[in-house]
């Protein structure tokens, strides 16, 4: 999954783009929370920061953003971790419901 690049209109994100995305994410915009999570995940602009990536992806995922849920799941599979699974969830095999 690391071969993907976050882009805007087919071009690499600028610092201005990242600052805008960050402001929008902090004010609660779900898609920008997802995008900021990807920016940290791929290290575009800021260095790779998995904790920040998971934080922003989790925020969007908790609001029902399916792409964030998917990427967060991929991260957990790669880390072989279930640290963010809700303790009230039901685990069946490898899936949480």
C-alpha positions in Angstrom: 0.0 0.0 0.0 3.0 2.3 0.4 3.3 2.9 -3.4 0.4 5.3 -3.4 0.9 9.1 -3.5 -1.6 11.6 -2.2 -2.3 14.2 -4.9 -4.4 17.1 -5.7 -5.6 17.6 -9.3 -2.9 15.1 -10.4 0.0 17.0 -8.7 2.0 16.4 -5.6 0.7 18.2 -2.6 2.3 21.5 -1.7 2.9 22.8 1.8 0.0 25.2 1.2 -2.2 22.2 0.3 -1.1 20.3 3.4 -1.7 23.3 5.7 -5.2 23.7 4.2 -6.0 20.0 4.7 -4.8 20.2 8.3 -7.0 23.2 9.1 -10.0 21.5 7.6 -9.3 18.2 9.3 -9.0 20.0 12.7 -12.3 21.6 12.1 -14.0 18.2 11.6 -14.1 17.7 7.9 -14.2 13.9 7.4 -12.5 13.7 4.0 -9.7 16.0 5.1 -9.2 13.9 8.2 -8.8 10.9 5.9 -6.5 12.8 3.6 -4.3 14.1 6.5 -4.1 10.5 7.8 -2.8 9.4 4.3 -0.3 12.4 4.3 1.2 11.2 7.6 1.0 7.5 6.5 3.0 8.1 3.3 5.2 10.8 4.7 4.2 13.5 2.2 5.1 16.9 3.6 5.7 15.8 7.2 7.8 12.7 7.9 6.0 9.4 8.2 4.2 9.4 11.5 2.1 6.3 12.0 0.6 7.5 15.3 -0.6 10.7 13.6 -1.8 8.7 10.6 -3.8 6.4 12.8 -5.2 9.3 14.8 -6.6 11.1 11.8 -7.8 7.9 10.0 -9.5 6.8 13.2 -11.3 10.1 13.5 -12.8 9.8 10.0 -13.4 6.0 10.4 -15.5 6.6 13.6 -17.7 9.0 11.5 -18.3 6.2 9.0 -15.7 7.1 6.3 -15.3 3.7 4.7 -11.9 4.4 3.0 -10.5 5.4 6.4 -11.8 2.2 7.9 -10.2 0.2 5.2 -6.8 1.9 5.5 -6.8 1.6 9.3 -7.6 -2.1 8.9 -4.7 -2.5 6.5 -2.4 -0.7 9.0 -3.5 -3.0 11.8 -3.0 -6.1 9.7 0.5 -4.9 8.7 1.3 -4.3 12.4 -0.5 -7.4 13.5 -2.3 -5.2 16.0 -5.7 -4.9 17.3 -5.0 -2.0 19.8 -7.8 0.2 18.5 -10.6 -2.4 18.3 -13.5 -1.4 20.5 -13.5 -3.7 23.5 -17.3 -3.9 23.1 -16.9 -5.4 19.6 -17.5 -9.0 18.8 -14.5 -10.8 17.2 -15.4 -13.7 15.0 -12.3 -15.4 13.4 -10.3 -12.5 12.0 -13.2 -10.1 11.8 -14.6 -7.6 14.2 -18.4 -6.9 14.2 
